Amino acid sequence: MLHDARLLLILTPFGSDRMGPTKLVLFVCVENSNRSQMAEAFARMHAGDGVAAASCGSRPSGRVNPRAVESMREVGYDLTTHTSKSLDQFNG
């Protein structure tokens, strides 16, 4: 089975704070179990206060890949609190 290796990034205004508008960075892939989960984590680690990061999938797997959890643990991020989410949760 071949997997689609694309990762879509959506940047949109999302609320505001005293520093100005907050941007939502939404990382979208198919299963929301690997790449998009890790991209969300790195964005949370490095983006700063003006950015809210999230991830989702067009056909979410329902779990976060244990390899992604282990890889992020190696760089000091706990991915065990993440869940595989559907793109439908962000439509609106």
Secondary structure by P-SEA (a helix, b strand, c coil): cccccbbbbbbbbcccccccbbbbbbbbccccccaaaaaaaaaaacccccbbbbbbbccccccccaaaaaaaaaaccccccccbbbcccccc
